Amino acid sequence: MTRKQQLDNEISKIWDIYLIGKESFDYACYLYNPRTVLEKQYLAKQRDLDFMRFILFRYSLIELSKLFHDRDTDKCNVHKFLKKFKRDQIYGDLFQDKVKISEWEDSIMKNGELIKKITTLRDKVYSHSDPNFSVNSNFDIQFEDIERLFGIVKDIITTICEKTFDSFADLENIFFDKDRFNLIEILSKEWERKKNETITYLR
């Protein structure tokens, strides 16, 4: 296997984790952020959808932790990946924009506290259970924070693919499309229609 083939294999694994994590996150965002008052009222009464959106959000954090937790058991994390582009490392002459590498590393470092929150949640709550650990307000994570981390990974993949393989990396969702997916709108309107029918019938 050539070094370019090896790089392609490594970046493909990171790409796969990104895609499933980002799509899960986008579905969760949609379910957590109703567009209308009616949708909000509907979601407030739907335990099934409440469970689904939590699972999707949780899964997206688990996938993110694989990408950002710098430890030996996480084989696809971006820390190890970027180190391989340093001078005299395996991919050092395949992608020579050292300024860009430093920018990515700085971005990751600036998000260190957020990454620590995510990996702690994975290790103590989501993937394993620690009876001595309790989640409090210190572990509140905003959607825009998660979006920012996915953005770093997307920039790494698309830039390296463009500069090293002269190819475009399409990281758009496979299934979720916020302009097409209107499940909550449909369900909430049907819920309201049935309520109105019941009120009319009782009269």
N, CA and C atoms as a LAMMPS dump frame, in Angstrom:
ITEM: TIMESTEP
0
ITEM: NUMBER OF ATOMS
609
ITEM: BOX BOUNDS ff ff ff
-5.0000000000000000e+02 5.0000000000000000e+02
-5.0000000000000000e+02 5.0000000000000000e+02
-5.0000000000000000e+02 5.0000000000000000e+02
ITEM: ATOMS id mol type element x y z
1 1 1 N 0.838 -1.188 0
2 1 2 C 0 0 0
3 1 3 C 0.885 1.253 0
4 2 1 N 0.626 2.164 -0.944
5 2 2 C 1.387 3.411 -0.997
6 2 3 C 0.948 4.327 0.148
7 3 1 N 1.744 5.38 0.374
8 3 2 C 1.372 6.314 1.437
9 3 3 C 0.075 7.056 1.096
10 4 1 N -0.142 7.34 -0.183
11 4 2 C -1.39 8 -0.576
12 4 3 C -2.587 7.083 -0.328
13 5 1 N -2.417 5.812 -0.605
14 5 2 C -3.496 4.856 -0.334
15 5 3 C -3.75 4.741 1.165
16 6 1 N -2.684 4.763 1.926
17 6 2 C -2.825 4.698 3.38
18 6 3 C -3.54 5.943 3.909
19 7 1 N -3.178 7.103 3.361
20 7 2 C -3.841 8.346 3.751
21 7 3 C -5.318 8.306 3.378
22 8 1 N -5.6 7.825 2.202
23 8 2 C -6.995 7.714 1.753
24 8 3 C -7.789 6.81 2.694
25 9 1 N -7.179 5.73 3.128
26 9 2 C -7.837 4.808 4.048
27 9 3 C -8.111 5.481 5.399
28 10 1 N -7.139 6.226 5.902
29 10 2 C -7.303 6.891 7.196
30 10 3 C -8.369 7.98 7.143
31 11 1 N -8.33 8.768 6.085
32 11 2 C -9.265 9.873 5.988
33 11 3 C -10.69 9.358 5.748
34 12 1 N -10.782 8.202 5.099
35 12 2 C -12.101 7.601 4.877
36 12 3 C -12.759 7.177 6.189
37 13 1 N -11.96 6.676 7.115
38 13 2 C -12.489 6.266 8.417
39 13 3 C -12.988 7.472 9.21
40 14 1 N -12.212 8.549 9.168
41 14 2 C -12.634 9.779 9.837
42 14 3 C -13.895 10.326 9.17
43 15 1 N -13.932 10.261 7.861
44 15 2 C -15.075 10.715 7.061
45 15 3 C -16.336 9.956 7.477
46 16 1 N -16.24 8.652 7.605
47 16 2 C -17.396 7.83 7.982
48 16 3 C -17.948 8.218 9.352
49 17 1 N -17.039 8.433 10.302
50 17 2 C -17.464 8.839 11.651
51 17 3 C -18.126 10.208 11.594
52 18 1 N -17.531 11.109 10.824
53 18 2 C -18.109 12.45 10.669
54 18 3 C -19.532 12.367 10.123
55 19 1 N -19.72 11.615 9.059
56 19 2 C -21.029 11.575 8.388
57 19 3 C -22.134 11.078 9.301
58 20 1 N -21.923 9.971 10.004
59 20 2 C -22.972 9.425 10.868
60 20 3 C -23.196 10.329 12.076
61 21 1 N -22.112 10.899 12.588
62 21 2 C -22.249 11.8 13.731
63 21 3 C -22.961 13.086 13.367
64 22 1 N -22.588 13.693 12.242
65 22 2 C -23.188 14.959 11.814
66 22 3 C -24.651 14.776 11.434
67 23 1 N -24.97 13.685 10.759
68 23 2 C -26.368 13.475 10.373
69 23 3 C -27.239 13.229 11.602
70 24 1 N -26.738 12.481 12.554
71 24 2 C -27.469 12.27 13.809
72 24 3 C -27.687 13.603 14.514
73 25 1 N -26.654 14.436 14.515
74 25 2 C -26.741 15.753 15.149
75 25 3 C -27.785 16.629 14.465
76 26 1 N -27.814 16.623 13.133
77 26 2 C -28.769 17.464 12.403
78 26 3 C -30.209 17.012 12.634
79 27 1 N -30.433 15.709 12.706
80 27 2 C -31.774 15.221 13.044
81 27 3 C -32.158 15.663 14.453
82 28 1 N -31.212 15.566 15.389
83 28 2 C -31.478 15.976 16.774
84 28 3 C -31.801 17.466 16.846
85 29 1 N -31.035 18.282 16.139
86 29 2 C -31.291 19.728 16.117
87 29 3 C -32.698 20.027 15.625
88 30 1 N -33.085 19.333 14.578
89 30 2 C -34.427 19.532 14.029
90 30 3 C -35.497 19.202 15.065
91 31 1 N -35.327 18.095 15.769
92 31 2 C -36.327 17.658 16.745
93 31 3 C -36.322 18.504 18.016
94 32 1 N -35.183 19.118 18.325
95 32 2 C -35.095 19.959 19.516
96 32 3 C -35.51 21.409 19.243
97 33 1 N -35.628 21.777 17.99
98 33 2 C -35.902 23.175 17.647
99 33 3 C -37.125 23.296 16.743
100 34 1 N -38.325 23.156 17.317
101 34 2 C -39.548 23.284 16.508
102 34 3 C -39.647 24.665 15.874
103 35 1 N -40.244 24.709 14.696
104 35 2 C -40.283 25.965 13.94
105 35 3 C -41.481 26.836 14.296
106 36 1 N -42.537 26.245 14.8
107 36 2 C -43.745 27.009 15.099
108 36 3 C -44.214 26.695 16.519
109 37 1 N -45.149 27.513 17.012
110 37 2 C -45.728 27.289 18.34
111 37 3 C -46.458 25.95 18.369
112 38 1 N -47.176 25.654 17.298
113 38 2 C -47.902 24.382 17.233
114 38 3 C -46.949 23.201 17.325
115 39 1 N -45.834 23.251 16.597
116 39 2 C -44.85 22.164 16.64
117 39 3 C -44.275 22.028 18.051
118 40 1 N -44.016 23.142 18.699
119 40 2 C -43.494 23.119 20.068
120 40 3 C -44.492 22.466 21.016
121 41 1 N -45.76 22.806 20.887
122 41 2 C -46.803 22.216 21.734
123 41 3 C -46.906 20.715 21.493
124 42 1 N -46.813 20.332 20.241
125 42 2 C -46.9 18.911 19.884
126 42 3 C -45.724 18.127 20.476
127 43 1 N -44.505 18.64 20.282
128 43 2 C -43.321 17.934 20.769
129 43 3 C -43.311 17.814 22.294
130 44 1 N -43.892 18.797 22.967
131 44 2 C -43.912 18.778 24.438
132 44 3 C -44.712 17.598 24.975
133 45 1 N -45.568 17.023 24.143
134 45 2 C -46.417 15.924 24.589
135 45 3 C -46.002 14.566 24.024
136 46 1 N -44.907 14.539 23.262
137 46 2 C -44.511 13.306 22.575
138 46 3 C -43.286 12.666 23.224
139 47 1 N -43.511 11.725 24.096
140 47 2 C -42.4 11.066 24.787
141 47 3 C -41.546 10.256 23.821
142 48 1 N -42.157 9.688 22.8
143 48 2 C -41.398 8.896 21.824
144 48 3 C -40.364 9.765 21.105
145 49 1 N -40.81 10.927 20.627
146 49 2 C -39.902 11.814 19.912
147 49 3 C -38.864 12.433 20.848
148 50 1 N -39.248 12.653 22.088
149 50 2 C -38.299 13.156 23.085
150 50 3 C -37.17 12.156 23.29
151 51 1 N -37.527 10.875 23.339
152 51 2 C -36.525 9.821 23.484
153 51 3 C -35.637 9.758 22.239
154 52 1 N -36.249 9.818 21.056
155 52 2 C -35.489 9.72 19.81
156 52 3 C -34.484 10.848 19.665
157 53 1 N -34.902 12.069 19.992
158 53 2 C -33.989 13.186 19.806
159 53 3 C -32.828 13.128 20.798
160 54 1 N -33.104 12.638 21.998
161 54 2 C -32.028 12.487 22.968
162 54 3 C -31.012 11.452 22.499
163 55 1 N -31.51 10.329 21.994
164 55 2 C -30.617 9.271 21.512
165 55 3 C -29.77 9.769 20.344
166 56 1 N -30.374 10.517 19.433
167 56 2 C -29.634 11.059 18.297
168 56 3 C -28.549 12.035 18.751
169 57 1 N -28.891 12.902 19.699
170 57 2 C -27.912 13.869 20.214
171 57 3 C -26.782 13.137 20.941
172 58 1 N -27.167 12.198 21.756
173 58 2 C -26.178 11.403 22.497
174 58 3 C -25.229 10.684 21.537
175 59 1 N -25.784 10.084 20.492
176 59 2 C -24.951 9.355 19.531
177 59 3 C -23.999 10.297 18.809
178 60 1 N -24.469 11.496 18.489
179 60 2 C -23.594 12.456 17.808
180 60 3 C -22.409 12.843 18.688
181 61 1 N -22.627 12.94 19.995
182 61 2 C -21.519 13.262 20.909
183 61 3 C -20.542 12.092 21.029
184 62 1 N -21.07 10.882 21.023
185 62 2 C -20.197 9.698 21.073
186 62 3 C -19.285 9.662 19.848
187 63 1 N -19.847 9.954 18.682
188 63 2 C -19.042 9.95 17.462
189 63 3 C -18.015 11.089 17.486
190 64 1 N -18.426 12.268 17.982
191 64 2 C -17.477 13.376 18.092
192 64 3 C -16.32 13.035 19.017
193 65 1 N -16.627 12.341 20.106
194 65 2 C -15.57 11.996 21.056
195 65 3 C -14.54 11.068 20.417
196 66 1 N -14.976 10.228 19.492
197 66 2 C -14.023 9.372 18.776
198 66 3 C -13.035 10.222 17.982
199 67 1 N -13.526 11.32 17.452
200 67 2 C -12.697 12.164 16.603
201 67 3 C -11.762 13.085 17.387
202 68 1 N -12.162 13.451 18.605
203 68 2 C -11.398 14.47 19.317
204 68 3 C -10.72 14.002 20.601
205 69 1 N -11.066 12.827 21.101
206 69 2 C -10.439 12.381 22.348
207 69 3 C -9.067 11.795 22.04
208 70 1 N -8.05 12.437 22.538
209 70 2 C -6.675 12.034 22.208
210 70 3 C -6.16 10.986 23.185
211 71 1 N -6.526 9.748 22.912
212 71 2 C -5.998 8.651 23.717
213 71 3 C -5.761 7.448 22.81
214 72 1 N -4.986 6.488 23.272
215 72 2 C -4.536 5.379 22.427
216 72 3 C -5.679 4.537 21.885
217 73 1 N -6.759 4.401 22.649
218 73 2 C -7.852 3.528 22.206
219 73 3 C -8.709 4.163 21.112
220 74 1 N -8.603 5.465 20.919
221 74 2 C -9.356 6.14 19.859
222 74 3 C -8.475 6.228 18.615
223 75 1 N -8.682 5.313 17.695
224 75 2 C -7.777 5.161 16.561
225 75 3 C -7.99 6.202 15.465
226 76 1 N -9.154 6.862 15.444
227 76 2 C -9.455 7.782 14.345
228 76 3 C -9.506 9.233 14.794
229 77 1 N -8.832 9.56 15.894
230 77 2 C -8.935 10.94 16.356
231 77 3 C -8.049 11.863 15.53
232 78 1 N -8.482 13.116 15.415
233 78 2 C -7.805 14.057 14.536
234 78 3 C -6.459 14.506 15.087
235 79 1 N -6.258 14.397 16.405
236 79 2 C -4.961 14.747 16.989
237 79 3 C -3.854 13.893 16.344
238 80 1 N -4.036 12.589 16.4
239 80 2 C -3.034 11.676 15.837
240 80 3 C -2.905 11.871 14.338
241 81 1 N -4.034 12.112 13.703
242 81 2 C -4.042 12.282 12.251
243 81 3 C -3.209 13.493 11.841
244 82 1 N -3.414 14.629 12.491
245 82 2 C -2.693 15.846 12.122
246 82 3 C -1.197 15.73 12.408
247 83 1 N -0.832 14.996 13.443
248 83 2 C 0.59 14.828 13.765
249 83 3 C 1.337 14.142 12.621
250 84 1 N 0.64 13.338 11.841
251 84 2 C 1.265 12.605 10.75
252 84 3 C 1.641 13.51 9.575
253 85 1 N 1.214 14.785 9.629
254 85 2 C 1.565 15.737 8.572
255 85 3 C 2.727 16.645 8.979
256 86 1 N 3.268 16.405 10.166
257 86 2 C 4.428 17.167 10.598
258 86 3 C 5.646 16.802 9.735
259 87 1 N 6.6 17.679 9.72
260 87 2 C 7.827 17.422 8.963
261 87 3 C 8.479 16.125 9.454
262 88 1 N 8.9 15.295 8.52
263 88 2 C 9.561 14.01 8.782
264 88 3 C 8.59 12.927 9.262
265 89 1 N 7.284 13.226 9.236
266 89 2 C 6.296 12.199 9.555
267 89 3 C 5.773 11.579 8.262
268 90 1 N 4.934 10.556 8.384
269 90 2 C 4.56 9.725 7.225
270 90 3 C 3.918 10.516 6.083
271 91 1 N 3.075 11.519 6.422
272 91 2 C 2.404 12.291 5.37
273 91 3 C 2.973 13.707 5.238
274 92 1 N 4.144 13.925 5.803
275 92 2 C 4.721 15.26 5.859
276 92 3 C 4.925 15.924 4.509
277 93 1 N 5.187 15.133 3.464
278 93 2 C 5.42 15.722 2.146
279 93 3 C 4.203 15.605 1.23
280 94 1 N 3.106 15.014 1.744
281 94 2 C 1.894 14.898 0.926
282 94 3 C 1.009 16.135 1.059
283 95 1 N 1.005 16.72 2.249
284 95 2 C 0.266 17.955 2.486
285 95 3 C 1.196 18.893 3.235
286 96 1 N 1.686 19.917 2.541
287 96 2 C 2.777 20.719 3.085
288 96 3 C 2.337 22.084 3.613
289 97 1 N 1.055 22.293 3.744
290 97 2 C 0.568 23.565 4.278
291 97 3 C 0.614 23.51 5.808
292 98 1 N 1.789 23.775 6.351
293 98 2 C 1.985 23.676 7.798
294 98 3 C 1.216 24.76 8.555
295 99 1 N 0.958 25.888 7.902
296 99 2 C 0.174 26.955 8.526
297 99 3 C -1.245 26.47 8.779
298 100 1 N -1.8 25.77 7.812
299 100 2 C -3.161 25.239 7.957
300 100 3 C -3.213 24.188 9.059
301 101 1 N -2.213 23.347 9.127
302 101 2 C -2.14 22.337 10.189
303 101 3 C -2.146 23.031 11.554
304 102 1 N -1.359 24.087 11.67
305 102 2 C -1.288 24.825 12.941
306 102 3 C -2.63 25.471 13.277
307 103 1 N -3.33 25.98 12.265
308 103 2 C -4.648 26.587 12.49
309 103 3 C -5.632 25.559 13.033
310 104 1 N -5.609 24.368 12.45
311 104 2 C -6.505 23.31 12.934
312 104 3 C -6.16 22.92 14.367
313 105 1 N -4.891 22.787 14.638
314 105 2 C -4.468 22.42 15.993
315 105 3 C -4.857 23.503 17
316 106 1 N -4.726 24.761 16.606
317 106 2 C -5.122 25.868 17.483
318 106 3 C -6.627 25.844 17.743
319 107 1 N -7.404 25.58 16.701
320 107 2 C -8.866 25.521 16.845
321 107 3 C -9.265 24.417 17.807
322 108 1 N -8.602 23.275 17.684
323 108 2 C -8.894 22.154 18.583
324 108 3 C -8.521 22.513 20.019
325 109 1 N -7.369 23.16 20.18
326 109 2 C -6.92 23.545 21.517
327 109 3 C -7.895 24.541 22.156
328 110 1 N -8.392 25.488 21.367
329 110 2 C -9.327 26.49 21.882
330 110 3 C -10.648 25.861 22.322
331 111 1 N -10.958 24.721 21.766
332 111 2 C -12.189 24.011 22.135
333 111 3 C -11.917 22.882 23.126
334 112 1 N -10.786 22.97 23.805
335 112 2 C -10.376 21.904 24.719
336 112 3 C -11.372 21.618 25.825
337 113 1 N -11.94 22.658 26.433
338 113 2 C -12.898 22.458 27.515
339 113 3 C -14.166 21.778 27.011
340 114 1 N -14.611 22.205 25.841
341 114 2 C -15.8 21.581 25.236
342 114 3 C -15.538 20.108 24.938
343 115 1 N -14.386 19.813 24.374
344 115 2 C -14.02 18.429 24.06
345 115 3 C -13.96 17.594 25.337
346 116 1 N -13.43 18.185 26.4
347 116 2 C -13.36 17.477 27.684
348 116 3 C -14.753 17.155 28.207
349 117 1 N -15.694 18.086 28.058
350 117 2 C -17.077 17.839 28.48
351 117 3 C -17.671 16.659 27.708
352 118 1 N -17.462 16.672 26.402
353 118 2 C -18.04 15.629 25.542
354 118 3 C -17.46 14.262 25.88
355 119 1 N -16.153 14.189 26.019
356 119 2 C -15.526 12.895 26.301
357 119 3 C -15.864 12.406 27.714
358 120 1 N -16.033 13.34 28.649
359 120 2 C -16.438 12.942 30.002
360 120 3 C -17.846 12.371 29.991
361 121 1 N -18.74 13.01 29.247
362 121 2 C -20.113 12.498 29.132
363 121 3 C -20.118 11.109 28.496
364 122 1 N -19.272 10.935 27.483
365 122 2 C -19.201 9.613 26.858
366 122 3 C -18.706 8.556 27.841
367 123 1 N -17.635 8.874 28.551
368 123 2 C -17.008 7.888 29.425
369 123 3 C -17.784 7.623 30.712
370 124 1 N -18.483 8.646 31.197
371 124 2 C -19.151 8.533 32.495
372 124 3 C -20.657 8.267 32.406
373 125 1 N -21.253 8.602 31.257
374 125 2 C -22.708 8.508 31.167
375 125 3 C -23.181 7.714 29.945
376 126 1 N -22.709 8.096 28.746
377 126 2 C -23.274 7.55 27.519
378 126 3 C -22.79 6.142 27.173
379 127 1 N -21.489 5.936 27.141
380 127 2 C -20.957 4.626 26.774
381 127 3 C -20.737 3.732 27.981
382 128 1 N -20.511 4.348 29.14
383 128 2 C -20.296 3.612 30.386
384 128 3 C -21.078 4.312 31.49
385 129 1 N -21.29 3.632 32.582
386 129 2 C -22.026 4.237 33.696
387 129 3 C -21.134 4.319 34.926
388 130 1 N -20.964 5.535 35.414
389 130 2 C -20.21 5.759 36.632
390 130 3 C -21.18 6.196 37.716
391 131 1 N -21.471 5.341 38.688
392 131 2 C -22.465 5.668 39.721
393 131 3 C -22.067 6.86 40.584
394 132 1 N -20.804 7.211 40.572
395 132 2 C -20.333 8.322 41.387
396 132 3 C -20.298 9.649 40.625
397 133 1 N -20.743 9.614 39.364
398 133 2 C -20.713 10.824 38.534
399 133 3 C -22.13 11.323 38.305
400 134 1 N -22.325 12.615 38.455
401 134 2 C -23.64 13.209 38.196
402 134 3 C -23.481 14.382 37.239
403 135 1 N -24.4 14.466 36.279
404 135 2 C -24.371 15.543 35.294
405 135 3 C -25.015 16.784 35.904
406 136 1 N -24.318 17.918 35.799
407 136 2 C -24.867 19.177 36.297
408 136 3 C -24.772 20.246 35.215
409 137 1 N -25.074 21.477 35.584
410 137 2 C -25.106 22.569 34.609
411 137 3 C -23.739 22.829 33.972
412 138 1 N -22.672 22.375 34.611
413 138 2 C -21.34 22.555 34.034
414 138 3 C -21.167 21.774 32.737
415 139 1 N -22.07 20.823 32.51
416 139 2 C -21.972 19.985 31.311
417 139 3 C -22.998 20.378 30.248
418 140 1 N -23.608 21.55 30.404
419 140 2 C -24.507 22.048 29.367
420 140 3 C -23.709 22.322 28.095
421 141 1 N -24.209 21.822 26.977
422 141 2 C -23.531 22 25.7
423 141 3 C -24.526 22.591 24.709
424 142 1 N -24.126 23.647 24.038
425 142 2 C -24.991 24.313 23.071
426 142 3 C -24.838 23.674 21.69
427 143 1 N -25.902 23.751 20.898
428 143 2 C -25.854 23.181 19.554
429 143 3 C -24.768 23.835 18.71
430 144 1 N -24.581 25.155 18.87
431 144 2 C -23.567 25.832 18.067
432 144 3 C -22.153 25.373 18.431
433 145 1 N -21.965 24.909 19.68
434 145 2 C -20.662 24.364 20.075
435 145 3 C -20.359 23.088 19.313
436 146 1 N -21.36 22.234 19.235
437 146 2 C -21.194 20.966 18.517
438 146 3 C -20.981 21.214 17.024
439 147 1 N -21.756 22.155 16.497
440 147 2 C -21.626 22.509 15.081
441 147 3 C -20.198 22.962 14.776
442 148 1 N -19.596 23.697 15.694
443 148 2 C -18.241 24.207 15.502
444 148 3 C -17.225 23.07 15.406
445 149 1 N -17.366 22.054 16.235
446 149 2 C -16.438 20.915 16.186
447 149 3 C -16.59 20.13 14.89
448 150 1 N -17.83 19.912 14.476
449 150 2 C -18.035 19.23 13.193
450 150 3 C -17.423 20.053 12.057
451 151 1 N -17.498 21.378 12.183
452 151 2 C -16.932 22.251 11.155
453 151 3 C -15.423 22.102 11.028
454 152 1 N -14.746 21.904 12.142
455 152 2 C -13.295 21.701 12.11
456 152 3 C -12.953 20.427 11.338
457 153 1 N -13.667 19.346 11.65
458 153 2 C -13.408 18.072 10.971
459 153 3 C -13.71 18.186 9.477
460 154 1 N -14.805 18.848 9.162
461 154 2 C -15.172 19.024 7.744
462 154 3 C -14.085 19.772 6.996
463 155 1 N -13.541 20.824 7.605
464 155 2 C -12.493 21.608 6.954
465 155 3 C -11.228 20.783 6.752
466 156 1 N -10.9 19.953 7.732
467 156 2 C -9.721 19.082 7.608
468 156 3 C -9.89 18.128 6.426
469 157 1 N -11.033 17.464 6.365
470 157 2 C -11.257 16.469 5.309
471 157 3 C -11.283 17.117 3.931
472 158 1 N -12.07 18.181 3.784
473 158 2 C -12.226 18.792 2.456
474 158 3 C -10.918 19.415 1.967
475 159 1 N -10.173 20.042 2.861
476 159 2 C -8.919 20.69 2.46
477 159 3 C -7.866 19.67 2.052
478 160 1 N -7.714 18.628 2.847
479 160 2 C -6.697 17.616 2.523
480 160 3 C -7.065 16.86 1.255
481 161 1 N -8.344 16.563 1.076
482 161 2 C -8.761 15.88 -0.163
483 161 3 C -8.491 16.744 -1.385
484 162 1 N -8.771 18.04 -1.246
485 162 2 C -8.553 18.952 -2.376
486 162 3 C -7.075 19.102 -2.695
487 163 1 N -6.253 19.306 -1.671
488 163 2 C -4.846 19.595 -1.897
489 163 3 C -4.004 18.356 -2.19
490 164 1 N -4.417 17.218 -1.627
491 164 2 C -3.603 16.006 -1.765
492 164 3 C -4.09 15.095 -2.886
493 165 1 N -5.425 14.985 -3.024
494 165 2 C -5.988 14.075 -4.031
495 165 3 C -6.619 14.816 -5.21
496 166 1 N -6.605 16.164 -5.122
497 166 2 C -7.229 16.983 -6.167
498 166 3 C -8.681 16.549 -6.403
499 167 1 N -9.381 16.313 -5.295
500 167 2 C -10.757 15.85 -5.398
501 167 3 C -11.652 16.595 -4.412
502 168 1 N -12.932 16.657 -4.749
503 168 2 C -13.91 17.326 -3.903
504 168 3 C -14.513 16.32 -2.931
505 169 1 N -14.487 16.64 -1.652
506 169 2 C -15.068 15.758 -0.627
507 169 3 C -16.481 16.235 -0.32
508 170 1 N -17.46 15.47 -0.713
509 170 2 C -18.863 15.818 -0.472
510 170 3 C -19.271 15.298 0.909
511 171 1 N -19.354 16.192 1.87
512 171 2 C -19.7 15.802 3.231
513 171 3 C -21.139 16.184 3.594
514 172 1 N -21.959 16.423 2.587
515 172 2 C -23.357 16.735 2.869
516 172 3 C -24.063 15.487 3.393
517 173 1 N -25.164 15.706 4.123
518 173 2 C -25.92 14.587 4.676
519 173 3 C -26.409 13.646 3.588
520 174 1 N -26.471 12.379 3.933
521 174 2 C -26.981 11.385 2.996
522 174 3 C -28.504 11.403 2.989
523 175 1 N -29.11 11.568 4.165
524 175 2 C -30.563 11.504 4.281
525 175 3 C -31.2 12.834 4.695
526 176 1 N -30.712 13.436 5.757
527 176 2 C -31.395 14.603 6.309
528 176 3 C -31.241 15.839 5.438
529 177 1 N -32.388 16.49 5.164
530 177 2 C -32.425 17.738 4.419
531 177 3 C -33.476 18.61 5.091
532 178 1 N -33.038 19.664 5.784
533 178 2 C -33.973 20.471 6.565
534 178 3 C -35.038 21.14 5.707
535 179 1 N -34.77 21.322 4.415
536 179 2 C -35.766 21.929 3.532
537 179 3 C -36.798 20.926 3.039
538 180 1 N -36.468 19.65 3.155
539 180 2 C -37.393 18.604 2.704
540 180 3 C -38.072 17.88 3.85
541 181 1 N -37.346 17.716 4.955
542 181 2 C -37.836 16.898 6.065
543 181 3 C -38.773 17.73 6.946
544 182 1 N -40.067 17.497 6.83
545 182 2 C -41.056 18.275 7.569
546 182 3 C -41.977 17.386 8.405
547 183 1 N -41.368 16.368 8.999
548 183 2 C -42.123 15.388 9.778
549 183 3 C -42.934 16.044 10.899
550 184 1 N -42.305 16.925 11.675
551 184 2 C -42.99 17.518 12.823
552 184 3 C -44.138 18.41 12.377
553 185 1 N -43.955 19.114 11.283
554 185 2 C -45.04 19.948 10.747
555 185 3 C -46.248 19.1 10.39
556 186 1 N -46.006 17.988 9.712
557 186 2 C -47.095 17.101 9.3
558 186 3 C -47.797 16.5 10.513
559 187 1 N -47.024 15.979 11.451
560 187 2 C -47.604 15.334 12.629
561 187 3 C -48.345 16.331 13.523
562 188 1 N -47.777 17.521 13.69
563 188 2 C -48.423 18.5 14.561
564 188 3 C -49.733 19.003 13.973
565 189 1 N -49.792 19.176 12.673
566 189 2 C -51.031 19.62 12.026
567 189 3 C -52.109 18.535 12.119
568 190 1 N -51.702 17.292 11.967
569 190 2 C -52.658 16.194 12.101
570 190 3 C -53.142 16.08 13.54
571 191 1 N -52.245 16.285 14.483
572 191 2 C -52.598 16.277 15.907
573 191 3 C -53.621 17.358 16.215
574 192 1 N -53.405 18.561 15.664
575 192 2 C -54.345 19.665 15.877
576 192 3 C -55.685 19.384 15.215
577 193 1 N -55.639 18.819 14.021
578 193 2 C -56.887 18.502 13.306
579 193 3 C -57.747 17.528 14.1
580 194 1 N -57.093 16.505 14.661
581 194 2 C -57.838 15.517 15.451
582 194 3 C -58.406 16.137 16.718
583 195 1 N -57.656 17.047 17.324
584 195 2 C -58.164 17.744 18.521
585 195 3 C -59.409 18.559 18.179
586 196 1 N -59.339 19.266 17.063
587 196 2 C -60.471 20.077 16.649
588 196 3 C -61.692 19.228 16.301
589 197 1 N -61.415 18.069 15.702
590 197 2 C -62.51 17.139 15.382
591 197 3 C -63.199 16.675 16.661
592 198 1 N -62.407 16.368 17.667
593 198 2 C -62.951 15.906 18.948
594 198 3 C -63.794 16.998 19.61
595 199 1 N -63.301 18.213 19.572
596 199 2 C -64.036 19.331 20.171
597 199 3 C -65.352 19.543 19.436
598 200 1 N -65.323 19.465 18.122
599 200 2 C -66.546 19.645 17.317
600 200 3 C -67.549 18.541 17.63
601 201 1 N -67.032 17.302 17.747
602 201 2 C -67.897 16.158 18.024
603 201 3 C -68.565 16.308 19.398
604 202 1 N -67.823 16.756 20.397
605 202 2 C -68.361 16.905 21.748
606 202 3 C -69.426 17.987 21.825
607 203 1 N -69.32 18.973 20.977
608 203 2 C -70.32 20.028 20.945
609 203 3 C -71.64 19.496 20.384
